[in-house]
Amino acid sequence: MSGVLPAALRAHCRLANVREGTVVMTADSPVWAARLKYLGPTLLEQLRRGHGLEGKELRVRIAPAAVPETPPLRRPVMPAAAGDALRSLAEHESDPDLAAALRRLGSRGRD
């Protein structure tokens, strides 16, 4: 079957079933399904000639590819020395808002 499909379609479309003259193929998105339907008559002819399949009709179903699960995001870890440095910097800062922000950030340092 891989020789029948154009290279662009091979990664996105698969032969699912052939039954009673109907060739069923799956595509991983509506875009690839539309391209597959467009090539339907040509594909059926190539399947008849090259593979001996007596397909009279092509049906295309959309079966999205499995999406791998993404691991949960981990909160970055700040070394204790960086936290100490930020807290020390906060003690010498004249702007009270900036000093408070530096203390909050410095409190995230690992002890």
Secondary structure as UniProt FT lines:
FT   TURN            2..4
FT   HELIX           7..10
FT   TURN            11..12
FT   STRAND          13..19
FT   TURN            20..21
FT   STRAND          22..27
FT   HELIX           30..38
FT   HELIX           40..51
FT   STRAND          57..62
FT   HELIX           80..91
FT   HELIX           96..106
FT   TURN            107..108
//
